[in-house]
């Protein structure tokens, strides 16, 4: 089976899912090939001891295909040379993928995104079955080009899978007849839970504008204004917003209580040492950090961003959900959990049981059942 994505090697939730599934299926005896269309500028070391093969179709960080936007650009010799080189590189990359498809007698192609399907579907591979994934919410698709790509390409596939029943139902209403549900797997499910006494809130993800981490910093400042000065907010990840976020923390007088951890490869160790996971993004589909933290018995406080978020956080039982953009509501959720260690433990225990069905063995079973269903 082939997992095909545009960029499969950068640090990100969808990339981690692809490598987790590939490793799990490979260890179960399946022949798995992870195919990245483009080479990552900053690859993350997923699964050093791989049970699958891996290749990138573009050997370097080739630029996307260029199209002239003006008569001057159309007449530019340098621009035209660039366009010819880009077209040749694309043709060579597509030929490499065709060769890999032709080298197997049968199997499955699993597209990690609608864009990967868009890039691939004009090739010929009638001997292979196909599945399209979408790692974001219906709302995110509706406000981007992904909705059109899904409607155009995914009806041609044997199955289209979404992260929640709510998202799948929305696509069924758009007359996508093959829509189904496949949750992303947890790459780990520990035997022990986190220590609920460290007094740490954490956020996990790239420090980029869409994550709106400044909202979480503001909520944390509000929650600790009249107490809980011994609590810290740990920001895990790197990105272009770091300087802005440092300035925001300083502006709010948080000093060294906002800790910038940078990129962390050992995520289980992080979850073992935090009490609350915070999420303040503008948009999310089914954030893996919510499920991973829950597996360690860590409750979450998040904006209610999608059906995927609601699948992972049961408001008032495993954490708290605030309306999107409601920073005071986010602060109230943080403060309620900070005030009550026993409540944190109770929510954390419920969160762990809630995400148990997303442990890797269970999700791999669901994938194998899907393969059998398509083959029938």
N, C-alpha and C positions, 0 to 999 in steps of 0.2 A: 504494500500500500504506500501511496505517496501523500505526504502532507506538503502542500504548496502554499507559500506565503510570499508577499512582496519583500518584507524584511523579517527574517526569522531569528536574527541573532542579537538585535538590540535588547536592552533591558526593558521589559514590558510585560504586562499581564498576558496578552494573547500569545506572545512568543514563549513565555514560560509554559502556557498550556500546551502548545504544540510539542515542545520538547518533553514535557511530562508524559503526555499521551504516547509519544513515540517510544520513550524509554520503557514505559509500562507494557505496551503491546509487544515491543521487541523482546522483553524478558519473558513474555508468554509464548514466544516462539514464532511470532509473525515477522515477516520480512518487511522492514519499514525504511523508507527513504524520505528524509526531510529535505525539501528543495526550497531554497531562498531565491527569489528572482534577482534581487539586488543585494550587494554586499554591504553590511553594516559599517558605518564609520566608527562605531564604538562597540564591538561585539562583547557579549557577556558570556562567561564560561559555563553554559548549561551542560550538565551531565558529562564531566570529563571522561568517564568510562562508559561510552555510549554502547547501547545495544541496538543501534541503527546506523545507517549511513547518512551522510549529510553532504550537500553540495550547494554552491551558489552559482547561478547561471551566468551572471555578469562577473568576470574575474576581478574587477575592481569597482570602485565607486563611480560607475558611469552616470553621467547626467541623464535625466529623462529626455525623451524625444523632444526636439526643439521644433517649433513652428513659427514661421515669420508672422509678425504682427503689423508690419507696415511695408510699403513699397521699398523704402530704403533698406530694410532688413532683407527683403526678398532679393534685392540686387547686390547685397554685400557678399563678396567672394569668401571672406572669412566665415560668415554665418552659414553660407551654403556648404562650405567644407565641413563645418561642425555638424550640420544637419545630415550630410552624407555619412559621416563617421557614426553618428548616433543611430541612423537607420541600419548600417552594417552591423553594429554591435547588437542591436535588437534582433536582427535576423540570425546571428550566430547563437545568441542566447536561446531563442525559440527552437533552433535546430538541436541544441543540446538537450532540451527538455523532450523533444520528439524522440530522440535516440533513447532516452531513459524509459519513456513509455513503451517504445517498441521492443525493448529488451525483455519484457515480461509477458507471459501468455495471458494473464488475466489479473484482476485485482481491483483496487479502489483508488480513486483520486479524491482527496479531501482538501477542499479549498479553505484556507484560513480566513479569507475575507472576500467580499464581492469583487474587489479590485484584482485579486489573484485569479478569480474566475474570468474576469474581463480580459485579462492578459492571455489566458490559456485556451479559452473555449474555441477559438478559431483553428486550433491545431486538430489533427485527426488522431483519435484514440478510441475507436468504437468498441474495442475489446475490454475496456475498463468501465466499472461502475463509478458513480460520482456522488459526492456529498458536499454541500456548501455550509460552512459555519458562518455565524455572525456573532461577534463577541461584544456587541454593544446593545443598547436598548432600542425599542421601536422609536421612541422619541428622538434619539440621536440619529437614527436612519432617516426619519421624516424631515429633519432639518439639515440634511446633507445629501450628497449625490448617492449615498449608499442605497437609499430607498429605490431610486430608479434602476440602479445596477441589479439589485435583488429581483425586482419585478421583471427585468429584461432577461437575466441569465438563470436564476435559480429554478424557474419552472422546467428548464431543460434537464435538470439534474434528477438523479434518482431520489434524493432526499435533501431537504433544507432544514437545518437544525438551529434553534434559537435557545437562549439561556434560560428562559422562563416560559411558563404556559401563557402568561399574559402577553408576552411579546409574540409568541407563535400565533395566538388568537388574533392579534391585530393584523398579522400578515395573511392569515386565512381570510379575514374580511376583505383583504385586497386581492382575493382570488389567487392566492398561492396554494395550490392543492396539496403539495407535498411537504407542508410545514410540520415540524415536530419539535420536540424539546430534548436538549442534551446539555446538562449542566457541565460547567468546567470542573475538573477534578482538583482536589487538594493534593499537593505534592507530598504532604506529610500529615500524619495524624498521631500525635505523641501519646505516650503512655501516661505522662504526668501533665499537670496543668500549671499555669503561671502562678507566681507568688503575687498575691493580691495586695501586698503591703509596700511596694516600692514607691508609690505615689508618683507614677509617671503616666502621662497621656502621650500617645505617639500617633503620628501620621506617616503613612508609607506611600511613596510615589515620587515621580519626577517633580522637581520644583519649577513648574511651568504655569503659565497664566490660567489655563483651563482648570487647574486643580484648586485655584482660589484659596491657597493656604493662608493668605492674610486674614481670611474670615475666621479660620480656626484659631489663629493667634489672637485675634480680637475677642473671640468667645472665651478663650482660655484666660485672657486678662480680666474679662468681666467676671468669670466664675471664681477667680482667686483674689478679687479686689478687697473683699472684707474677711479674708482668712485663707487658709490653705497655701500660705506662702512657701511651704516646704515642697509643693508639687512642682514638677517640671514638665515641659512640653518638648518631646524629642521629634525632630523632623528627619526622616530617613529618606535619603535620595539626594540627587544633585540636579542642577539645571539652571537655566538662565535667570530665574527669579530670585536666586539666593541673596544677592545684595539687597534687592528691594525688601525681601522678607526680614533680613537682619535689621535694616533700617526701621521696619515696622515694629519689630520687637523692642528696639531701643526707644522708639517714639512712645510706646505704651509703658515704658519703665520696667520691662520684664528682665532686663539685664541678662545674666547668665542662666536664667530659668528656662529660656528657649535654647535647646541644645541642637546644633546642626551636626548630624551624625554622618552625612555623606552617604555614599553608596555602601550597602552592606550585602555581602554574599551569604552569610550565615543567618538567614531569616529566623529559623527556629530559636536561636539564642536571643534574638530581639524580642520575640513574642513571650519568651519565658520571663522577661524582666519588666513588662509593662502592666498597667492596671486597666487602661481604657484605650480603645482605638478611636480616633477622631477622623471624620471625613467631611470635607466642606467643598467638594468639587462643584463646578458648574454643571457638568454632565457625567454620568457613569452608566455603564450597562449592568454588569454583575461583578463588582470589584473583588478581586481575589483576596485582597488584604482583609476584608470583612470576614470571609470564610476562614482564612488562615488564623486570624486572631481568635475567632470563636473556637477553633479546634484546640487552642491552648486555654480555653476557659476565660477569654478576655471579652467583656461586653463592649459594645460600640455605641457611639453617639454620631449620628450622620444626618445629612439632609435626605429627605424622602425623594430620591431622584428618579427611580424607575421601578418596574416590577421586579427586576433582578435584585435591587437593594432590599425591597420588601420581602423577597424570598429569603434573604440572609439575615435580616434583622427584624425580629418580631417586636414591635413597639410596646414597651412596658413589660416585656417578658425576657428578652435577651439583650436589650439595649433601648435606646431612645431615638426616635425619628422626629426631626423638625421639618416644617415646610421648607422647600428650596429657598435659599437665600435668607432664612430667618436666623440671623446671628444671635439675637437674644434667646431664641428657643434652643439653639445649639448650646449656648452658655448654661441655660437652665438644666439641660440634660447632663452636662459635665458636672455641674455643681451638685446635682442630686446624687450622682454616683460617688463624687469625692466625699460627700458628707457621710456616706454609709458603707463601710467596708463589707458588712454582711450582705448588703444588697448587691454589691459588686460580685461577691462570691456566688450568690444565688443566680444572678443574671448570667454569670460566666458559665456556671454548671449547665443551665438551660441552653445557652448558646452552643456549647460543645455537643450536646445531644441533638440539637437542631441541625447541625451541619454534618453529623456522622454519615448520612447517606451520600455525601459528596467525597468521602474518602476514596482514594484512587482505586482500590480493588472493586468497589461497587460501580464506579463510573466506567471502568474497563469492561465489566460485565455488561453494562448497557451498550457500550460500543460493539461488543461482539454479538450481542443480540440484534443490533441494528444491521450489522453485516449479514447475519443469517436471514433477517427479514427481507433485505434487498435481493439476496441471492435466490430466494424462493420463487 
